[in-house]
């Protein structure tokens, strides 16, 4: 069976499945078998599958030109046929020319039949989220499992919603806010106050924007002011009691302060990383750090007593500077807030909230969660998954002062990703250094994820932009339902230019003026892997010429685990289609593992 006939065979079988009544089990078995056939053909001819859109566009231009040429010849032949005797030789010549053009057209139609059969197969296998309205309809439906979790949230105690990617933790949080405010289908069952105060916090600006977008399309229309980033929230609370306190936007001054304490084995940058990533992040006390020699899990360099003493001196110098100037790195925000809450006069000035909800809680430090816990008068409701931690490892609710024992629930149904995307992501995550026995299962069938490789970044971007054209022109997806994920925002300019060259508009979700509503429709979304946390997109193009930068201060093993989590998070943003783009021989072990997972399909 040749390449084209195999695709024709697959499409015919898909039509047969659609038209004949079968049991669910039979349908799933048929779909899985056809997926494997399609995957086999893609692997055999990766170059053609990577340029499907441009192949079809080239054919359509050539087809149009050949058809016009044949029409012109037909007109000439009609004119000459009135006097066959005089123009017989000319007629024969034109007929031969027409025959050659017709044969050329047939050959080209045969050549392009492979791509057309591929498009037909993809259209039949995909879940329909091509338009904004299709997409939104898939986001706001609570499953019975999610409703069960919502019913368990009492609002009088802390609660943790656990679950792997795609299980709907954010939606449950939004519904919990509805419940607290007495809106929507879930009315407040235990609220005493007439006007309870609620806040929903996220780590990234992009997720805060996305949660506002989701809240805006909920029937109850939760006020967007309820939702903000953790750092903006902490700073606002601090400024209620200390108006001079403000963020330091770069590390240069902090490094300068740490410089006198640097040694041959520990630079000023290393010292600052220790202070921010470990001491402040975990609200470590002097006694814990110097006397008890607390374990520094995941940190790059082991520190003995003398080195710790030096670091602590640098920390005190840095905190003296912060106290005198009010300039502080954002990692110091929770430390400062807790200092103010320890002072009764300052505490009286700081607003507290009945309920604080936290999305992607595993990305917050223990110190941040401690501070937020002290601001909540009734409950802290968290949603999180340790396997999606992309800023730290060794996350612990106990260190954060949160007792959620017996007050947590694991969502196990993945309703975002297709079975094919879910299986690939879980297979990739299986080699993670993180140990997690939590299980989740997907149920939607869809097309297999695809891997595209090229010898260099320029060729990789060409493959990727052609794929954008494929999804918009051949599968008719709205541009805003497509997202390109990259390791760094530095990748954006060249990608934007490549898309512009194809007359495709694009924009970064990191821009201050970006919103997820209709104001930014008609553009392909660009995001870094980090900023995509918590988001959903029907089509994800994962551009991985290299891996993302690690976290300063962490050792190689810890950073590898964070990188693996980051790629896992990026993969699981895709609802229907996942397309991965890597170099032929990736120098990253994590990316090489991802490539290997495709070979196991």
C-alpha positions as CSV (number, residue, x, y, z in Angstrom):
1,X,0.0,0.0,0.0
2,X,1.6,3.3,-1.0
3,X,1.6,6.6,0.9
4,X,-1.4,8.2,-0.7
5,X,-3.6,5.0,-0.7
6,X,-2.8,4.5,3.0
7,X,-4.3,7.9,3.8
8,X,-7.3,7.1,1.5
9,X,-7.7,3.9,3.4
10,X,-7.7,5.7,6.8
11,X,-10.2,8.3,5.7
12,X,-12.6,5.7,4.2
13,X,-12.5,3.7,7.5
14,X,-13.2,6.9,9.4
15,X,-16.2,7.5,7.2
16,X,-17.3,3.9,7.8
17,X,-17.0,4.3,11.6
18,X,-19.1,7.5,11.4
19,X,-21.9,6.0,9.2
20,X,-22.3,2.6,11.0
21,X,-23.7,2.0,14.5
22,X,-21.1,0.5,16.8
23,X,-20.6,0.2,20.5
24,X,-18.4,2.8,22.3
25,X,-15.8,0.1,22.9
26,X,-15.7,-0.8,19.2
27,X,-15.5,2.9,18.2
28,X,-12.5,3.5,20.6
29,X,-10.7,0.4,19.3
30,X,-11.2,1.5,15.7
31,X,-10.1,5.0,16.5
32,X,-6.9,3.8,18.2
33,X,-6.1,1.5,15.3
34,X,-6.5,4.3,12.8
35,X,-4.4,6.6,15.0
36,X,-1.5,4.1,14.8
37,X,-1.8,3.8,11.0
38,X,-1.8,7.6,10.6
39,X,1.2,7.9,13.0
40,X,3.1,5.3,11.0
41,X,2.5,7.2,7.8
42,X,3.6,10.5,9.4
43,X,6.8,9.0,10.6
44,X,7.6,7.5,7.2
45,X,7.2,10.9,5.5
46,X,8.0,13.6,8.0
47,X,9.1,16.2,5.5
48,X,5.8,16.2,3.6
49,X,3.7,16.2,6.7
50,X,5.7,19.2,7.9
51,X,4.8,21.3,4.8
52,X,1.3,20.3,4.2
53,X,-0.2,23.8,4.1
54,X,2.5,25.2,1.7
55,X,2.2,22.0,-0.5
56,X,-1.6,22.5,-0.8
57,X,-1.2,26.2,-1.5
58,X,1.4,25.6,-4.2
59,X,-0.8,23.0,-5.8
60,X,-3.8,25.3,-5.7
61,X,-1.9,28.0,-7.5
62,X,-0.5,25.6,-10.1
63,X,-4.0,24.0,-10.5
64,X,-5.5,27.4,-11.1
65,X,-2.8,28.3,-13.7
66,X,-3.1,24.9,-15.5
67,X,-6.9,25.2,-15.6
68,X,-6.6,28.7,-17.1
69,X,-4.2,27.4,-19.7
70,X,-6.5,24.6,-20.7
71,X,-9.4,27.0,-21.0
72,X,-7.4,29.3,-23.3
73,X,-6.5,26.3,-25.5
74,X,-10.1,25.2,-25.6
75,X,-11.1,28.7,-26.9
76,X,-8.4,28.6,-29.6
77,X,-9.4,25.1,-30.6
78,X,-13.1,26.2,-30.9
79,X,-12.0,29.0,-33.2
80,X,-9.8,26.8,-35.4
81,X,-12.3,24.0,-35.7
82,X,-14.5,26.1,-38.0
83,X,-12.0,25.5,-40.7
84,X,-10.5,22.1,-40.0
85,X,-8.8,21.6,-43.3
86,X,-6.8,24.9,-43.2
87,X,-5.8,24.6,-39.5
88,X,-5.5,20.8,-39.0
89,X,-1.8,21.0,-38.1
90,X,-2.4,23.8,-35.7
91,X,-5.4,22.0,-34.2
92,X,-3.3,18.8,-33.6
93,X,-0.5,20.8,-32.0
94,X,-3.0,22.5,-29.6
95,X,-4.7,19.2,-28.8
96,X,-1.4,17.6,-27.9
97,X,-0.5,20.6,-25.8
98,X,-3.9,20.4,-24.0
99,X,-3.5,16.7,-23.4
100,X,0.0,17.4,-21.9
101,X,-1.5,20.0,-19.5
102,X,-4.4,17.7,-18.6
103,X,-2.0,14.9,-17.7
104,X,0.2,17.3,-15.7
105,X,-2.9,18.5,-13.8
106,X,-3.9,14.8,-13.0
107,X,-0.3,14.0,-11.8
108,X,-0.4,17.1,-9.5
109,X,-3.8,16.1,-8.2
110,X,-2.5,12.6,-7.5
111,X,0.6,14.1,-5.7
112,X,-1.5,16.4,-3.5
113,X,-4.1,13.7,-2.7
114,X,-1.9,12.6,0.2
115,X,-2.0,16.0,1.8
116,X,-5.8,16.3,1.2
117,X,-6.4,12.9,2.7
118,X,-4.3,13.9,5.7
119,X,-6.4,17.1,6.2
120,X,-9.6,15.1,5.9
121,X,-8.4,12.6,8.5
122,X,-7.4,15.4,10.9
123,X,-10.8,17.1,10.5
124,X,-12.6,13.9,11.3
125,X,-10.4,13.1,14.3
126,X,-10.3,16.5,15.9
127,X,-12.6,17.8,18.7
128,X,-14.5,20.8,17.4
129,X,-13.1,23.9,19.2
130,X,-12.3,25.9,16.1
131,X,-14.2,29.1,16.9
132,X,-14.2,31.2,20.0
133,X,-17.8,30.2,20.9
134,X,-16.9,26.5,20.4
135,X,-13.9,27.0,22.7
136,X,-15.8,28.8,25.4
137,X,-18.5,26.1,25.5
138,X,-15.9,23.6,26.5
139,X,-14.5,25.6,29.4
140,X,-17.4,26.2,31.8
141,X,-19.2,22.9,32.2
142,X,-18.7,21.4,35.6
143,X,-18.4,17.6,35.6
144,X,-20.1,15.5,38.3
145,X,-16.7,15.0,39.9
146,X,-16.0,18.7,40.0
147,X,-19.5,19.3,41.5
148,X,-18.7,16.8,44.2
149,X,-15.5,18.7,45.1
150,X,-17.4,21.9,45.2
151,X,-19.9,20.5,47.6
152,X,-17.1,19.4,50.0
153,X,-15.8,23.0,50.3
154,X,-17.3,24.3,53.5
155,X,-15.8,27.8,53.4
156,X,-15.1,27.6,57.1
157,X,-11.8,25.7,56.9
158,X,-8.8,25.5,54.5
159,X,-9.2,23.2,51.6
160,X,-6.9,21.8,48.8
161,X,-8.1,20.9,45.4
162,X,-5.5,18.6,43.9
163,X,-5.3,17.2,40.3
164,X,-3.1,16.8,37.3
165,X,-3.2,19.1,34.3
166,X,-6.5,19.5,32.7
167,X,-8.7,18.3,35.6
168,X,-10.4,21.7,36.0
169,X,-9.0,23.0,39.3
170,X,-9.3,26.6,38.2
171,X,-13.0,26.2,37.3
172,X,-13.7,24.7,40.7
173,X,-12.0,27.7,42.3
174,X,-14.1,30.1,40.4
175,X,-17.2,28.2,41.3
176,X,-16.0,28.3,45.0
177,X,-15.9,32.1,44.7
178,X,-19.5,32.0,43.3
179,X,-20.4,29.9,46.3
180,X,-18.8,32.3,48.8
181,X,-20.5,35.3,47.2
182,X,-23.9,33.6,46.9
183,X,-23.9,33.7,43.1
184,X,-24.4,31.2,40.4
185,X,-25.9,27.7,40.9
186,X,-23.9,27.1,44.0
187,X,-25.3,29.4,46.7
188,X,-23.5,30.2,49.9
189,X,-24.5,27.6,52.5
190,X,-22.6,28.8,55.5
191,X,-21.9,32.5,54.9
192,X,-22.7,34.7,57.9
193,X,-21.8,38.1,56.5
194,X,-23.9,40.1,54.1
195,X,-20.9,41.0,52.0
196,X,-18.1,38.4,52.3
197,X,-14.7,39.5,50.9
198,X,-13.0,37.1,48.6
199,X,-9.8,37.2,46.5
200,X,-8.4,34.9,43.8
201,X,-4.7,35.0,43.5
202,X,-2.3,33.6,40.8
203,X,1.5,33.6,40.4
204,X,1.6,35.0,36.8
205,X,0.0,38.0,35.2
206,X,-1.1,35.9,32.2
207,X,-3.0,33.5,34.5
208,X,-4.6,36.4,36.3
209,X,-5.8,37.8,33.0
210,X,-7.1,34.4,31.9
211,X,-9.0,33.8,35.2
212,X,-10.6,37.3,34.7
213,X,-11.7,36.2,31.3
214,X,-13.2,33.0,32.6
215,X,-14.9,34.8,35.4
216,X,-16.3,37.3,32.9
217,X,-18.0,34.6,30.8
218,X,-19.5,32.8,33.9
219,X,-23.2,33.4,34.2
220,X,-22.7,35.0,37.6
221,X,-20.1,37.5,36.3
222,X,-17.6,37.6,39.1
223,X,-16.0,41.1,39.6
224,X,-12.6,41.2,37.8
225,X,-11.2,43.2,40.8
226,X,-11.4,40.0,42.9
227,X,-8.6,38.5,40.8
228,X,-4.9,39.6,40.9
229,X,-1.4,38.3,41.0
230,X,0.0,37.4,44.4
231,X,2.8,39.9,44.2
232,X,0.4,42.8,43.4
233,X,-1.9,41.7,46.2
234,X,1.0,41.5,48.7
235,X,2.4,44.9,47.8
236,X,-1.1,46.5,48.1
237,X,-1.5,45.0,51.6
238,X,2.0,46.1,52.6
239,X,1.4,49.7,51.3
240,X,-1.7,50.0,53.5
241,X,0.7,50.1,56.5
242,X,4.0,51.1,54.8
243,X,3.5,53.4,51.9
244,X,7.2,53.7,51.2
245,X,7.8,50.1,50.4
246,X,8.2,49.3,46.7
247,X,9.8,46.7,44.4
248,X,13.4,46.8,43.2
249,X,13.2,45.9,39.5
250,X,16.7,44.5,39.1
251,X,19.3,42.7,41.1
252,X,22.3,45.0,40.6
253,X,22.0,46.9,43.9
254,X,21.3,43.7,45.8
255,X,24.4,42.0,44.3
256,X,26.5,45.1,45.2
257,X,25.4,44.8,48.8
258,X,26.3,41.1,48.9
259,X,29.6,41.6,47.2
260,X,31.7,42.3,50.4
261,X,30.6,38.9,51.6
262,X,31.6,36.9,48.5
263,X,34.3,34.2,48.7
264,X,36.2,32.2,46.3
265,X,33.6,29.5,46.5
266,X,30.5,31.7,46.7
267,X,29.9,34.7,44.5
268,X,27.7,37.7,45.4
269,X,25.1,36.3,42.9
270,X,25.2,32.9,44.7
271,X,24.7,34.6,48.1
272,X,21.7,36.6,46.8
273,X,20.3,33.4,45.3
274,X,20.6,31.7,48.7
275,X,18.8,34.6,50.4
276,X,16.0,34.9,47.9
277,X,15.5,31.2,46.9
278,X,15.9,29.6,50.3
279,X,16.0,31.9,53.3
280,X,13.2,34.3,52.3
281,X,11.3,31.7,50.3
282,X,10.9,29.4,53.3
283,X,10.9,32.2,56.0
284,X,13.9,30.5,57.6
285,X,14.8,31.8,61.1
286,X,18.3,32.4,62.3
287,X,18.0,29.5,64.7
288,X,17.0,27.1,61.9
289,X,19.7,28.3,59.5
290,X,22.7,28.6,61.8
291,X,22.0,26.5,64.9
292,X,19.9,23.7,63.6
293,X,21.6,23.6,60.1
294,X,18.2,23.1,58.4
295,X,18.4,21.0,55.2
296,X,18.6,23.1,52.0
297,X,16.8,20.7,49.7
298,X,17.6,21.1,46.0
299,X,20.1,23.9,46.4
300,X,23.3,23.9,44.3
301,X,26.1,24.1,46.9
302,X,26.4,22.5,50.3
303,X,27.0,25.1,53.0
304,X,28.9,24.5,56.2
305,X,28.5,26.6,59.3
306,X,31.1,29.3,58.4
307,X,29.5,29.8,54.9
308,X,26.0,30.0,56.4
309,X,27.2,32.6,58.9
310,X,28.6,34.7,56.0
311,X,25.3,34.4,54.1
312,X,23.3,35.5,57.1
313,X,25.5,38.6,57.5
314,X,24.8,39.5,53.9
315,X,21.1,38.9,54.5
316,X,21.1,41.3,57.4
317,X,22.9,43.9,55.4
318,X,20.4,43.5,52.6
319,X,17.5,43.8,54.9
320,X,19.0,46.9,56.4
321,X,19.1,48.5,53.0
322,X,15.5,47.5,52.4
323,X,14.4,49.0,55.7
324,X,16.2,52.3,54.9
325,X,15.1,52.7,51.3
326,X,11.9,50.7,51.0
327,X,13.3,49.1,47.8
328,X,13.0,45.3,47.9
329,X,13.0,42.3,45.5
330,X,9.5,40.7,45.2
331,X,10.8,37.6,47.1
332,X,10.9,39.9,50.2
333,X,7.2,40.9,50.0
334,X,5.9,38.1,52.3
335,X,8.6,38.6,54.8
336,X,7.8,42.3,55.1
337,X,4.1,41.6,55.3
338,X,4.5,39.2,58.2
339,X,6.7,41.8,59.9
340,X,3.9,44.3,59.7
341,X,1.3,41.7,60.8
342,X,3.4,41.1,63.9
343,X,3.0,44.8,64.9
344,X,-0.5,45.5,66.3
345,X,-0.6,49.1,65.1
346,X,0.4,48.1,61.5
347,X,-1.8,45.1,61.5
348,X,-4.9,47.3,62.2
349,X,-4.2,49.1,58.9
350,X,-4.0,46.0,56.7
351,X,-7.2,44.7,55.1
352,X,-8.0,41.1,55.7
353,X,-10.2,38.8,53.7
354,X,-12.8,36.2,54.6
355,X,-11.7,33.8,51.8
356,X,-8.5,33.7,49.8
357,X,-8.4,31.4,46.8
358,X,-5.0,30.5,45.3
359,X,-4.6,29.1,41.8
360,X,-1.5,27.0,41.1
361,X,-0.5,27.1,44.7
362,X,2.6,24.9,44.2
363,X,4.4,27.8,42.6
364,X,4.2,30.0,45.7
365,X,6.8,29.9,48.3
366,X,6.1,28.7,51.9
367,X,6.6,32.2,53.1
368,X,4.0,33.6,50.7
369,X,1.5,31.0,51.8
370,X,2.2,31.8,55.4
371,X,1.5,35.5,54.8
372,X,-1.7,34.8,52.9
373,X,-2.9,32.4,55.6
374,X,-2.6,35.2,58.1
375,X,-4.7,37.5,55.9
376,X,-7.6,35.0,55.6
377,X,-10.1,35.2,58.5
378,X,-12.1,32.1,57.5
379,X,-10.5,29.9,54.8
380,X,-7.7,29.5,52.3
381,X,-8.8,27.5,49.3
382,X,-5.9,26.2,47.2
383,X,-5.6,24.4,43.9
384,X,-2.3,22.8,43.0
385,X,-0.3,19.9,41.6
386,X,3.3,19.2,42.7
387,X,4.0,17.7,39.2
388,X,3.4,21.2,37.7
389,X,5.8,23.1,40.0
390,X,7.9,25.2,37.7
391,X,9.6,27.6,40.1
392,X,10.6,25.4,43.0
393,X,10.9,21.8,44.2
394,X,10.1,20.2,47.5
395,X,6.9,22.1,48.0
396,X,5.4,21.6,51.4
397,X,2.0,22.8,52.8
398,X,3.2,21.9,56.3
399,X,6.1,24.4,56.1
400,X,3.6,27.0,54.9
401,X,1.5,26.5,58.1
402,X,-1.5,25.1,56.3
403,X,-3.2,22.1,57.8
404,X,-5.3,20.5,55.0
405,X,-5.2,16.9,56.3
406,X,-8.6,15.4,55.6
407,X,-9.6,18.5,53.7
408,X,-8.4,17.8,50.2
409,X,-9.7,16.1,47.1
410,X,-8.0,14.8,44.0
411,X,-9.6,15.4,40.7
412,X,-8.8,12.5,38.5
413,X,-10.6,13.2,35.2
414,X,-8.7,15.1,32.6
415,X,-11.3,16.9,30.4
416,X,-9.0,19.4,28.7
417,X,-6.6,17.1,26.8
418,X,-7.4,14.4,24.4
419,X,-6.5,10.8,25.2
420,X,-3.6,11.0,22.8
421,X,-2.1,14.2,24.3
422,X,-2.7,12.9,27.8
423,X,-0.9,9.6,27.2
424,X,2.1,11.4,25.6
425,X,2.4,13.8,28.5
426,X,2.1,11.1,31.2
427,X,4.6,8.9,29.4
428,X,7.0,11.9,29.3
429,X,6.4,12.7,33.0
430,X,7.0,9.1,34.0
431,X,10.8,9.7,33.9
432,X,10.6,12.7,36.2
433,X,12.6,13.0,39.3
434,X,9.4,14.0,41.1
435,X,7.6,11.1,42.7
436,X,3.8,11.3,42.3
437,X,1.4,8.4,42.4
438,X,-1.7,10.4,41.6
439,X,-3.5,9.2,38.6
440,X,-5.7,11.0,36.0
441,X,-7.5,9.7,33.0
442,X,-8.6,11.5,29.8
443,X,-11.7,10.5,27.7
444,X,-11.7,12.6,24.6
445,X,-10.4,11.1,21.4
446,X,-8.4,13.2,19.0
447,X,-5.5,13.3,16.6
448,X,-2.1,12.1,17.7
449,X,0.5,14.8,18.7
450,X,3.1,15.3,16.1
451,X,6.9,15.9,16.3
452,X,8.6,18.1,13.7
453,X,12.4,18.3,13.6
454,X,14.9,20.4,11.7
455,X,18.7,21.0,11.6
456,X,18.5,24.6,12.8
457,X,16.2,27.2,14.3
458,X,15.4,29.0,11.0
459,X,14.2,25.7,9.4
460,X,12.3,24.9,12.6
461,X,10.5,28.3,12.5
462,X,9.6,27.7,8.8
463,X,8.1,24.3,9.7
464,X,6.1,25.9,12.6
465,X,4.7,28.9,10.6
466,X,3.6,26.5,7.9
467,X,1.8,24.5,10.5
468,X,0.0,27.7,11.7
469,X,-1.2,28.2,8.1
470,X,-2.3,24.5,8.0
471,X,-4.5,25.0,11.1
472,X,-6.0,28.3,10.0
473,X,-6.4,27.6,6.2
474,X,-7.0,23.8,6.0
475,X,-8.6,23.1,9.4
476,X,-10.2,26.6,9.7
477,X,-9.3,27.4,13.3
478,X,-9.7,30.9,14.5
479,X,-6.3,32.5,15.0
480,X,-6.9,33.2,18.7
481,X,-7.4,29.5,19.3
482,X,-3.7,28.8,18.3
483,X,-0.8,29.4,20.7
484,X,2.9,29.2,20.1
485,X,4.9,28.4,23.3
486,X,8.6,29.2,23.5
487,X,11.3,28.9,26.2
488,X,12.0,32.6,26.2
489,X,10.4,35.9,25.2
490,X,13.5,36.5,23.2
491,X,12.1,34.0,20.6
492,X,9.1,36.3,20.0
493,X,10.5,38.8,17.5
494,X,11.7,36.3,14.9
495,X,8.5,34.2,15.2
496,X,6.3,37.3,14.9
497,X,8.2,38.4,11.8
498,X,7.9,34.9,10.2
499,X,4.2,34.9,10.8
500,X,3.9,38.4,9.4
501,X,5.6,37.3,6.3
502,X,2.7,34.8,5.9
503,X,0.2,37.6,6.5
504,X,-0.7,36.1,9.9
505,X,-1.1,38.5,12.9
506,X,0.3,37.5,16.3
507,X,0.8,39.0,19.7
508,X,2.2,38.2,23.1
509,X,0.0,37.3,26.0
510,X,2.6,38.9,28.2
511,X,1.9,42.4,26.8
512,X,0.3,44.7,29.4
513,X,-2.6,45.6,27.0
514,X,-3.3,41.9,26.1
515,X,-6.6,40.4,27.2
516,X,-8.2,37.0,26.4
517,X,-11.5,38.5,25.3
518,X,-12.7,39.7,21.9
519,X,-10.3,42.7,21.9
520,X,-7.4,40.4,20.9
521,X,-9.3,38.1,18.5
522,X,-7.8,37.5,15.1
523,X,-4.3,37.0,16.3
524,X,-2.1,34.0,17.1
525,X,-1.1,34.0,20.8
526,X,2.5,33.8,21.7
527,X,3.6,32.8,25.2
528,X,6.7,31.7,27.1
529,X,6.4,28.2,28.7
530,X,6.2,29.9,32.2
531,X,3.4,32.3,31.2
532,X,1.3,29.5,29.8
533,X,0.8,28.0,33.2
534,X,-2.9,27.3,33.9
535,X,-4.1,28.3,30.4
536,X,-5.9,26.3,27.7
537,X,-5.6,26.5,23.9
538,X,-7.2,24.2,21.3
539,X,-4.0,24.2,19.3
540,X,-0.5,24.4,20.8
541,X,2.7,24.6,18.8
542,X,5.5,23.9,21.3
543,X,8.7,25.5,19.9
544,X,11.7,23.9,21.7
545,X,15.0,24.8,20.1
546,X,16.5,24.7,23.6
547,X,15.2,24.3,27.2
548,X,14.2,27.2,29.5
549,X,16.7,28.8,31.8
550,X,17.0,27.2,35.3
551,X,16.5,28.8,38.7
552,X,19.5,30.4,40.2
553,X,20.8,28.6,43.3
554,X,19.3,25.2,42.5
555,X,21.5,22.3,41.7
556,X,21.5,20.6,38.2
557,X,19.2,17.7,39.3
558,X,16.6,20.1,40.7
559,X,16.7,22.4,37.7
560,X,16.3,19.4,35.4
561,X,13.1,18.4,37.4
562,X,11.8,21.9,37.1
563,X,12.5,22.0,33.3
564,X,10.7,18.6,32.9
565,X,7.7,20.0,34.8
566,X,7.8,23.1,32.6
567,X,7.7,21.0,29.4
568,X,4.9,18.9,30.8
569,X,2.9,22.0,31.7
570,X,3.4,23.3,28.2
571,X,2.3,20.1,26.5
572,X,-0.8,19.9,28.6
573,X,-2.0,23.3,27.6
574,X,-3.2,21.7,24.3
575,X,-6.9,20.7,24.2
576,X,-7.0,19.1,20.7
577,X,-3.8,19.5,18.8
578,X,-0.2,19.3,20.1
579,X,2.6,20.0,17.6
580,X,6.2,19.8,19.0
581,X,9.2,21.4,17.2
582,X,12.7,20.5,18.2
583,X,16.2,20.4,16.6
584,X,17.4,17.1,15.0
585,X,19.8,16.5,17.8
586,X,18.7,18.4,20.9
587,X,21.4,19.0,23.5
588,X,18.9,19.0,26.3
589,X,18.3,15.7,28.1
590,X,14.7,16.7,28.9
591,X,13.9,17.5,25.2
592,X,15.7,14.4,24.0
593,X,13.4,12.4,26.4
594,X,10.4,14.1,24.9
595,X,11.6,13.2,21.4
596,X,12.0,9.6,22.5
597,X,8.5,9.5,23.8
598,X,7.2,10.1,20.3
599,X,9.1,7.0,19.0
600,X,7.2,4.9,21.6
601,X,3.8,5.9,20.2
